[in-house]
């Protein structure tokens, strides 16, 4: 169990994917995402979402991400945030999205 103060330490925000590219150097199939978080700026993320999401559908999609993890080196790529998803069948990741369009950078609470 965690307490409310622990939950408040996790900074989750809404952002819009502005670029999505293949990431062939990744150990497991992944995409390189560039996400606009409004006043928080642009951040990059490696996302293992290739089984349920096509590159062509990602640009313009709003997602939810944890933005206060330290950057993580993934092969030749520096991931700056963690895009949130749901593990569906066979551990395939389905992105979590707001049900309505929200301003980039909106805080999840």
N, C-alpha and C positions, 0 to 999 in steps of 0.2 A: 504494500500500500504506500502511496505517496500522499503528501499533504498539499494544500493549496499553494503554498510558497514554492514547492517543487514544480508544480504545473506552470506557475507564472514565470519560471526561468526559461521555459521553452518558448521561443519567439516564432510563432507560425504566422505566415502572411500569405495573402493572395498575390499572385503575379501572372502576367501574360507571357506565354512563350512567343518570342519574336524570331527565333531561329532554332531549327532542329536538324542535326546532321548525323549521319552514320558514325559509329565509333568502332571501326574494325580492329583497333589495337586492344580493345577491352578483352579481358579473359572470358567474360560471359557476354552474350549479345546485349548491346546497350546503344543508346543514343546520347549525343552531346546536345544539351539544351541551353539556350540563352534566354533568360527570363527577366522581364521588366517588372521591378517591384516599386515603381513610382519614386517617391522621395528617398527610398533606400538604395536606389540605383539598379544597375543591371548586374545579375549574377549568373554564373554558369553552373550546370549540374550534369553529372553522368547519371542516366536513368535506365535501369534494366526493365524496360516496358515494351520491348520489341514484339512480344507474343500477342499482345492485345491492342497495340496502337501502331498505326502506320505513320511514317514521316509526314506524308502529305496532309494528314488531319491535325497535326500538332500545332502548326503556326497559327497564332491567334487564340489558342485554347487557354483558358484560365485554369491555374492549378494552385494547390496549397503546398507550401514548403516551409521547412524549418530553416531559418536564416541566421541563427546564431551559433551554429557549430563552427569549429575552426576549419579552414580549407583543408581538403584531403587530396593528396596526389593519387590519381588513378592512372597508371601507365604514364603517357606523356601529357595527361590532361589534369588540370587543377579544378576539382569540384568545390564550389563555394556554398552550396546549400543542398538540402535533402528534400527532394520532391516526394510528397506523401502519396501512398497508394494502398489499395486493399489487395491482400493475397487471395485470389480466386482459385478455381480448380488448378491443380498441378503447379501451384505456387506462381501462376501467371499474375502479374501486377496490373491492376486497373487503377488509373489515376483518380484521386479525389478532387472534385471540382465544386465550386459554389453552385447552387441551383439557379442563381441569378447573377448577371454581370455585376461586379463590384469594382471600386477603384483599386488600381494596383497599389500594393503596400498595405491594404486593409488588414488589421490584426485579427487573428482568430482567437476566440476566447470562450 
